[in-house]
């Protein structure tokens, strides 16, 4: 039983984060003389694994990787303010048609095998992201006409660009038997972006199932795998952006004037509907709630337009402050990947994630050495 557990732990292990290495039990018989031949301090139990017939990869490595990703996000609890005036919630008057984040960057990932079945690594990255949002500012306009209550007073298409520096760490426990392996990659990162009040936290979980094939030449192999990719980010975000960096201000004055006209019309319709009710109908809770509902949203929309109007004549020096809650539109997506190992020092890896609302491509080169 003890030998069987040892076999499960060491039979096949891999670094899944952004590079893939594995062991190969070429000698089925235990050779105690090899325990003294293992020249490196790590991984712990490395000497015993070698003596048991495992061909271990070098215990340390450093990888350079490129990542491109496009993902839909869901936004809620949006509050905005202009030129550092008090913020007010837009949840009742904003409709998001789409919200997409596109990012690319380079990261460096040093890693070390602490145990033959546990890899630990660090993450140091530079990334460039663009958040594109298409949203409508809407108000209820005519309570007397069912089904015609809401009208768009302005459409805003914003695109904000961010540059971030990411640090973090991760670990990959693995298990395997008969050449097939499972790995459960987990990492925790913090991305510092100047426009945000605090670093953005992200947790990634990536289970993989794969198999590697030895090639004819010594130390060469190719691996293939399938798996999943789950992203969880901190939901709260707050920051400040220049108005000109957020959206195209051409035609902004016209949008504001049109918005005021629609709000005035909606207020007139609301007053006409209310004044047309009998005193008894005006006392009914549902009509009171309807009137309060409409007027509160008209007031929110008007405050938003007032804030925007204060930026029109000085766009270069104007800014918008915001806070919001965000999450990925889909937590999971599917992925496939492959790695080619030139020798025990050099590996080249590629991986693609797709399905759901997120697409990503990862490519990297890794160099390994003994430690």
Beta strands, then each sheet from edge to edge (+ up, - down):
strand 1: 24-25
strand 2: 54-55
strand 3: 60-82
strand 4: 88-89
strand 5: 94-115
strand 6: 118-140
strand 7: 150-177
strand 8: 180-193
strand 9: 200-214
strand 10: 221-233
strand 11: 236-242
strand 12: 319-328
strand 13: 332-341
strand 14: 346-354
strand 15: 358-369
sheet 1: 1+ 2-
sheet 2: 4+ 3- 5+ 6- 7+ 8- 9+ 10- 13+ 14- 15+
sheet 3: 4+ 3- 12+ 11-
end
